[in-house]
Amino acid sequence: MNDAAFASLGEQPLPSLAPGLREMAVRGIERRGAVLTWAGSPFTAVRSTPPIDRTGWECDETSLHLERFVSMGKTTAEGVPHISVQGQRLLLGQGLALAFALREPVYALTPRVPVRCIVAANETNGTFRFHQIRAGESWHVPDLDSYQSERVLVVNIEPPGAAALS
């Protein structure tokens, strides 16, 4: 987690998931060919050739705007949405709780693979996304503190016996 996320979250306990995010966690995730997606998603990666950038495809496909699921103080300044620092903290907490809730669905995947969840919040939105961990591929910049206008945290779920894909 970057310093901004740590400063926001501190050592507060995980919140209860908002109802819509709880539904997403219960819905779970599934494998579609070489990629993972939300179970029941209308998108498909099963085609004659797999996506070239599987990690990018997964992140695009699994991306959720947390503010759509979480009731918080979002205001508009000059027509631009604005989320307070307190609202960003709430979104980060919900994203972290969702990552923990996905542990069971990730452990149930066959074959077992490690999965990375990425949560980010800023003044205009909060996002959650996940992807399989693949050797040599990453969706985010390794130095999370380089995200100067966002609070970012990364959670790796690594089931026993899982190995990063090549």
LOZA-922040 format. One record per residue (C-alpha): residue number from 1; x, y, z. Coordinates in Angstrom, 3 decimals. Layout:
BEGIN
R  num        px        py        pz
R  NUM         X         Y         Z
...
//
This chain:
BEGIN
R  num        px        py        pz
R    1     0.000     0.000     0.000
R    2     1.299     3.453    -0.687
R    3     1.908     5.964     2.089
R    4    -1.304     7.863     1.276
R    5    -3.398     4.691     1.616
R    6    -1.680     3.753     4.866
R    7    -2.247     7.242     6.256
R    8    -5.940     6.937     5.336
R    9    -6.546     3.439     6.652
R   10    -4.156     3.279     9.580
R   11    -5.061     0.339    11.764
R   12    -8.831     0.562    11.522
R   13   -10.718    -2.761    11.375
R   14   -12.155    -3.957     8.076
R   15   -15.667    -2.651     7.503
R   16   -18.632    -4.848     6.657
R   17   -19.031    -5.045     2.900
R   18   -21.669    -2.859     1.305
R   19   -24.569    -5.046     0.063
R   20   -23.707    -4.742    -3.651
R   21   -20.054    -5.619    -3.030
R   22   -21.111    -8.556    -0.858
R   23   -23.203    -9.771    -3.826
R   24   -20.126    -9.529    -6.086
R   25   -18.047   -11.544    -3.603
R   26   -20.755   -14.212    -3.309
R   27   -21.091   -14.322    -7.083
R   28   -17.380   -15.107    -7.173
R   29   -14.980   -15.418   -10.056
R   30   -14.518   -17.907   -12.855
R   31   -11.976   -18.951   -15.437
R   32   -12.701   -18.285   -19.095
R   33    -9.933   -19.822   -21.113
R   34    -6.683   -18.196   -20.034
R   35    -8.320   -15.357   -18.065
R   36   -10.384   -14.751   -14.929
R   37   -13.521   -12.669   -14.682
R   38   -16.497   -12.141   -12.388
R   39   -18.769   -15.190   -12.459
R   40   -21.726   -14.568   -14.726
R   41   -20.054   -11.661   -16.509
R   42   -21.408   -11.050   -20.019
R   43   -17.888   -10.533   -21.351
R   44   -15.964   -13.352   -22.953
R   45   -12.296   -13.853   -23.680
R   46   -12.839   -17.233   -25.250
R   47   -12.072   -16.664   -28.903
R   48    -9.893   -18.255   -31.540
R   49    -6.827   -16.658   -29.978
R   50    -6.439   -15.594   -26.351
R   51    -6.026   -11.909   -25.552
R   52    -2.428   -10.784   -26.027
R   53    -2.441    -8.731   -22.820
R   54    -4.295   -11.100   -20.509
R   55    -3.444    -9.099   -17.373
R   56    -4.733    -5.871   -18.939
R   57    -7.865    -7.635   -20.186
R   58    -8.583    -9.018   -16.715
R   59    -8.072    -5.623   -15.085
R   60   -10.372    -3.922   -17.586
R   61   -13.012    -6.637   -17.312
R   62   -12.985    -6.919   -13.515
R   63   -12.841    -3.189   -12.764
R   64   -15.562    -1.920   -10.431
R   65   -16.266     1.668    -9.450
R   66   -16.614     1.334    -5.688
R   67   -18.604     4.557    -5.324
R   68   -21.452     2.883    -7.252
R   69   -21.815     0.391    -4.385
R   70   -20.944     2.526    -1.347
R   71   -23.046     5.315     0.054
R   72   -20.774     8.246     0.925
R   73   -20.367    11.994     0.813
R   74   -19.654    12.641    -2.836
R   75   -20.081    16.248    -3.865
R   76   -19.722    18.104    -7.119
R   77   -17.474    21.127    -7.526
R   78   -17.882    22.985   -10.807
R   79   -19.479    19.934   -12.425
R   80   -16.657    17.579   -11.384
R   81   -17.326    14.850    -8.797
R   82   -15.342    15.256    -5.580
R   83   -14.769    12.567    -2.961
R   84   -13.492    13.755     0.412
R   85   -10.515    12.177     2.173
R   86   -13.023    10.472     4.499
R   87   -14.911     9.134     1.466
R   88   -11.674     7.857    -0.065
R   89   -10.884     6.097     3.221
R   90   -14.302     4.453     3.101
R   91   -13.753     3.297    -0.501
R   92   -10.298     1.887     0.323
R   93   -11.735    -0.005     3.300
R   94   -14.515    -1.457     1.156
R   95   -12.028    -2.467    -1.553
R   96    -9.780    -4.130     1.017
R   97   -12.747    -5.976     2.528
R   98   -13.771    -7.139    -0.971
R   99   -10.244    -8.459    -1.607
R  100   -10.435   -10.473     1.616
R  101   -13.904   -11.745     0.677
R  102   -12.528   -13.062    -2.636
R  103   -10.067   -15.329    -0.857
R  104   -12.465   -18.292    -0.843
R  105   -13.419   -18.008    -4.551
R  106    -9.720   -17.725    -5.483
R  107    -8.881   -20.824    -3.420
R  108   -11.657   -22.703    -5.241
R  109   -10.179   -22.073    -8.717
R  110    -8.836   -25.047   -10.618
R  111    -5.985   -24.980   -11.297
R  112    -4.965   -22.866    -8.327
R  113    -3.405   -19.550    -9.306
R  114    -2.353   -16.490    -7.328
R  115    -4.581   -13.457    -7.829
R  116    -3.770    -9.789    -7.279
R  117    -6.443    -7.307    -6.202
R  118    -5.754    -3.602    -6.769
R  119    -7.718    -0.913    -4.951
R  120    -7.323     2.802    -5.654
R  121    -9.176     5.902    -4.512
R  122    -8.803     9.557    -5.388
R  123   -10.887    12.717    -5.392
R  124   -13.151    11.543    -8.235
R  125   -13.569     7.774    -7.850
R  126   -12.532     4.512    -6.250
R  127   -11.749     1.350    -8.197
R  128   -11.294    -2.341    -7.491
R  129    -9.899    -4.818   -10.015
R  130    -8.181    -8.177    -9.999
R  131    -5.965   -10.296   -12.239
R  132    -3.974   -13.497   -12.150
R  133    -0.361   -12.993   -11.126
R  134     1.804   -13.740   -14.137
R  135     5.594   -13.757   -14.210
R  136     6.874   -10.598   -15.878
R  137     3.434    -8.924   -16.038
R  138     1.983    -6.282   -13.783
R  139    -0.918    -3.915   -14.219
R  140     0.323    -1.357   -11.710
R  141     3.596     0.509   -11.271
R  142     5.748    -1.370    -8.708
R  143     6.482     1.791    -6.681
R  144     3.006     2.493    -5.310
R  145     4.181     5.805    -3.839
R  146     4.642     7.092    -7.402
R  147     0.829     7.372    -7.525
R  148     0.848    10.855    -6.047
R  149    -2.824    11.696    -6.506
R  150    -4.206     8.287    -5.493
R  151    -4.379     6.104    -2.448
R  152    -3.427     2.624    -3.708
R  153    -3.230    -0.784    -2.114
R  154    -2.472    -4.214    -3.526
R  155    -3.524    -7.545    -2.024
R  156    -2.084   -10.816    -3.318
R  157    -4.141   -13.950    -2.680
R  158    -1.805   -16.932    -2.975
R  159    -3.474   -20.320    -2.435
R  160    -1.197   -23.168    -1.278
R  161     0.367   -24.831    -4.315
R  162    -0.347   -21.888    -6.618
R  163     2.431   -20.497    -8.753
R  164     2.612   -17.354   -10.857
R  165     1.750   -18.072   -14.462
R  166     4.326   -17.696   -17.171
//
